[in-house]
Amino acid sequence: MSAVPAEPVETPEPAWRQRAVERSTRAAKLRAEQRVQRFLDAAQELIADKGTTDFTVQEVVERSRQSLRSFYQHFDGKHELLLALFEDALSKSAAEIRERAAAGRDPLDRLKIAVDLLYASSTPRAGQQSPLFTDFAIQLLVTHPDQVASAHLPLLAYFTELVEEAVQAGQAVTAKPRRTASLIMQTAMFTAQAPAAPVGAHPSPITAEEVWAFCLGGLRGPGTAQSPAAATPPQGAPATKATTATHKATEAAPRTTPAKKTTATPQKRAAAAKKAAPAKKTATKATTPKATRTQP
């Protein structure tokens, strides 16, 4: 008799079936990606034509030459479509910055290139509208800040990588590279979009060089200026030229002996007062005229 297994043994799926399912899934995924891209391209064209994000889902469907049913299979509505465009634009920007910053000679140089590129891409250009960032992104920042943060993840990942490399190379000091990277990104983006700072009677735009100098100061930590007390070298430390010159000048200066302070005893003060009394009396007689005696 043959042994009967206590539990039924599952028959493995034939390899041909796995291949067929994978091929079918892969083909369906490709078709879905193509449909999604057609919706994104149609929305991008409408934004370019109108100069605003004020369009309807029906307009997107008609321009893409697809069905409304197909649109809602892939997007929950217009907001999700605009969010997809926003995330796609930031992802492409991160890839471009990473590629161009790779030419830097060291981590800090690559970070400077990345800051300059991010500042330039965030600066409004005269005659060139970017409603996806000037209109939608600002509204999104107020209503859905978590979605804005998620869209910036590719950029944040690269900036964090650069800060970590700078710290490892001894070019930066920070205990929280990711938070520092976020501060650098926000400084570059919002300064580029902000109005110029008033200086005197004329507005003065904040340049990319000033933004980098500000970020660099934060990366390198607090200043190293010495206090007056710290200017004196510790005992046993080698004297510098400045301290040697100061020491020689001090030695060459003439020394003055302070006057001794005498303390008078009560007996000495009494004797001095007695000697001064006759002189005072004589002075009084000399200055007082004699009285004239009159006859009766």
C-alpha positions in Angstrom: 0.0 0.0 0.0 1.1 3.5 -0.8 1.2 6.2 1.9 -1.6 8.7 1.7 -0.5 12.3 2.6 -2.2 13.8 5.6 -2.8 17.1 3.8 -3.5 17.6 0.1 -0.4 18.6 -1.9 -0.9 21.7 -4.0 0.0 21.2 -7.6 2.4 23.9 -8.8 1.1 26.2 -11.5 2.4 25.3 -14.9 5.2 27.5 -16.2 3.4 28.3 -19.4 0.4 29.6 -17.4 2.7 32.0 -15.4 4.3 33.2 -18.6 0.9 33.9 -20.2 -0.4 35.8 -17.2 2.8 37.9 -16.9 2.6 38.7 -20.6 -1.1 39.7 -20.3 -0.4 41.8 -17.3 2.6 43.4 -18.9 0.5 44.3 -22.0 -2.3 45.7 -19.9 0.1 47.8 -17.8 1.7 49.2 -21.0 -1.8 50.1 -22.4 -2.7 51.8 -19.1 0.5 53.8 -19.1 -0.1 54.9 -22.7 -3.7 56.1 -21.8 -2.5 57.9 -18.8 0.2 59.7 -20.7 -2.3 60.8 -23.4 -4.4 62.4 -20.6 -1.4 64.1 -19.2 -0.3 65.4 -22.6 -3.8 66.7 -23.3 -3.9 68.6 -19.9 -0.4 70.0 -20.5 -1.5 71.3 -23.9 -4.6 72.9 -22.5 -2.5 74.7 -19.8 -0.1 76.0 -22.5 -3.0 77.2 -24.7 -5.0 78.9 -21.9 -2.2 80.0 -19.7 -4.1 78.7 -16.7 -5.2 75.5 -15.0 -8.8 76.5 -15.5 -10.1 73.7 -17.8 -12.6 70.9 -17.4 -12.2 67.2 -17.4 -14.4 67.0 -20.5 -11.9 69.2 -22.4 -9.1 66.9 -21.4 -11.1 63.8 -22.5 -12.0 65.4 -25.9 -8.4 66.5 -26.6 -7.0 63.1 -25.7 -9.6 61.4 -27.9 -10.4 58.9 -25.1 -13.5 58.2 -23.1 -14.7 59.8 -19.9 -15.0 56.3 -18.4 -11.3 55.6 -19.2 -10.4 58.9 -17.5 -12.1 58.0 -14.3 -10.5 54.5 -14.4 -7.1 56.2 -13.9 -7.9 59.5 -12.1 -10.2 60.4 -9.3 -10.8 63.8 -10.8 -9.1 67.0 -12.1 -7.2 67.5 -8.8 -5.5 64.2 -9.1 -4.7 64.9 -12.8 -3.0 68.2 -11.9 -1.2 66.5 -9.0 0.2 63.9 -11.4 1.4 66.7 -13.7 3.1 68.4 -10.7 4.8 65.2 -9.5 5.9 64.4 -13.0 7.5 67.9 -13.5 9.3 67.7 -10.1 10.6 64.2 -10.9 12.0 65.3 -14.2 13.6 68.4 -12.5 15.3 66.2 -9.9 16.7 63.9 -12.6 18.0 66.9 -14.6 19.6 68.5 -11.5 21.2 65.2 -10.5 22.7 64.8 -14.0 24.1 68.3 -14.3 25.4 68.5 -10.7 27.4 65.3 -11.3 30.0 67.5 -12.9 31.0 69.0 -9.5 34.5 68.2 -8.2 33.3 67.4 -4.7 30.1 67.0 -2.6 30.0 70.7 -1.7 30.6 71.8 -5.2 27.8 69.5 -6.4 25.5 70.9 -3.8 26.2 74.5 -4.9 25.4 73.5 -8.5 22.1 71.9 -7.4 21.2 75.0 -5.4 21.9 77.3 -8.4 19.8 75.1 -10.7 16.9 74.8 -8.3 16.9 78.6 -7.8 17.0 79.2 -11.5 14.1 76.7 -12.2 12.0 78.4 -9.4 12.6 82.0 -10.6 9.5 83.4 -12.5 10.4 84.4 -16.0 8.9 87.5 -17.7 6.5 86.6 -20.4 6.6 82.9 -19.5 3.7 81.6 -17.5 3.9 78.5 -15.3 0.4 78.1 -13.8 1.0 74.6 -12.6 3.5 76.1 -10.1 2.2 79.6 -9.6 -1.5 78.7 -9.3 -2.0 75.0 -8.5 1.1 74.4 -6.4 0.4 77.4 -4.2 -3.2 76.2 -3.6 -1.9 72.7 -3.0 0.5 74.0 -0.4 -2.4 75.4 1.6 -4.9 72.6 1.1 -2.8 69.5 0.8 0.7 70.2 2.2 1.3 66.4 2.6 0.9 66.0 -1.2 3.4 68.8 -1.8 5.9 67.1 0.5 5.4 63.8 -1.3 5.9 65.4 -4.7 9.2 66.8 -3.6 10.6 63.5 -2.4 12.8 62.9 -5.4 14.4 66.3 -5.0 14.7 65.9 -1.2 16.3 62.5 -1.6 19.1 63.9 -3.9 19.8 67.0 -1.7 19.9 64.8 1.4 22.4 62.5 -0.4 24.6 65.6 -1.2 24.5 66.9 2.4 25.4 63.5 3.8 28.4 63.2 1.4 29.5 66.7 2.4 29.4 65.7 6.1 31.4 62.5 5.4 34.0 64.6 3.5 34.3 67.0 6.4 32.9 69.9 4.4 29.7 70.3 6.4 28.5 70.0 10.0 24.9 68.9 10.7 23.3 66.2 12.9 20.2 66.0 10.7 21.2 65.9 6.9 17.6 65.4 5.7 16.2 68.4 7.7 19.2 70.5 6.5 18.5 69.5 2.9 14.9 70.5 3.3 15.9 73.9 4.6 18.3 74.4 1.7 15.6 73.5 -0.8 13.0 75.8 0.7 15.4 78.7 1.0 16.3 78.4 -2.7 12.8 77.9 -4.0 10.9 80.5 -1.9 13.6 83.1 -2.2 13.5 82.7 -6.0 9.7 83.2 -6.0 9.6 86.0 -3.4 9.7 89.7 -4.3 12.9 91.6 -4.1 14.1 92.8 -0.7 13.8 96.6 -0.3 17.2 98.3 0.0 17.0 102.0 0.3 14.6 103.5 -2.3 15.0 100.6 -4.8 14.1 96.9 -4.6 17.2 94.7 -4.7 16.7 91.1 -5.9 18.3 88.4 -3.8 20.7 86.5 -6.0 21.6 82.8 -6.2 25.1 83.7 -4.9 23.6 85.2 -1.8 21.3 82.2 -1.2 24.3 79.9 -1.5 26.4 82.0 0.8 23.6 81.9 3.4 23.2 78.1 3.1 27.0 77.6 3.2 27.2 79.5 6.5 24.6 77.1 8.0 26.4 74.1 6.7 29.7 75.0 8.2 28.3 75.8 11.6 28.6 78.9 13.8 31.4 81.5 13.3 34.8 81.1 14.8 35.4 84.7 15.8 37.3 84.9 19.1 36.2 86.9 22.1 38.7 89.4 23.7 39.4 86.9 26.5 40.2 84.1 24.0 42.8 86.4 22.3 45.3 85.6 25.2 47.2 82.4 24.4 47.1 79.7 27.1 50.1 79.2 29.3 52.8 77.2 27.4 51.3 78.0 24.0 53.7 79.4 21.3 53.4 83.2 21.1 52.3 84.7 17.8 53.9 87.8 16.2 51.0 90.0 17.3 51.2 88.9 21.0 55.0 89.2 20.9 54.8 92.8 19.6 52.2 93.7 22.3 54.4 92.2 25.0 57.5 94.2 23.8 55.5 97.4 23.7 54.3 96.8 27.2 57.8 96.1 28.5 59.1 99.3 26.8 56.5 101.6 28.4 57.8 103.7 31.4 56.6 102.4 34.7 55.2 104.8 37.3 55.3 104.2 41.0 52.0 104.8 42.6 52.0 107.4 45.5 51.9 105.9 48.9 48.8 106.4 50.8 49.4 107.6 54.4 46.9 107.1 57.1 46.8 109.9 59.8 46.2 108.9 63.4 43.8 110.9 65.7 46.8 112.3 67.7 48.4 113.6 64.5 45.2 115.1 63.3 44.8 117.0 66.7 48.3 118.4 66.6 47.8 119.6 63.1 44.6 121.4 64.1 46.3 123.1 67.1 49.1 124.4 64.9 46.5 125.8 62.4 44.5 127.6 65.2 46.9 130.6 66.0 47.3 131.3 62.3 43.6 131.5 61.9 43.3 133.9 64.9 46.0 136.2 63.6 44.3 136.3 60.3 41.1 137.3 62.0 42.7 140.2 63.9 44.4 141.5 60.8 41.3 141.7 58.9 39.0 143.1 61.7 39.1 147.0 62.1 39.4 148.4 65.6 36.3 150.0 67.1 36.3 153.8 67.4 35.8 155.0 70.9 33.5 158.1 71.1 33.6 160.7 73.9 30.5 161.4 75.8 
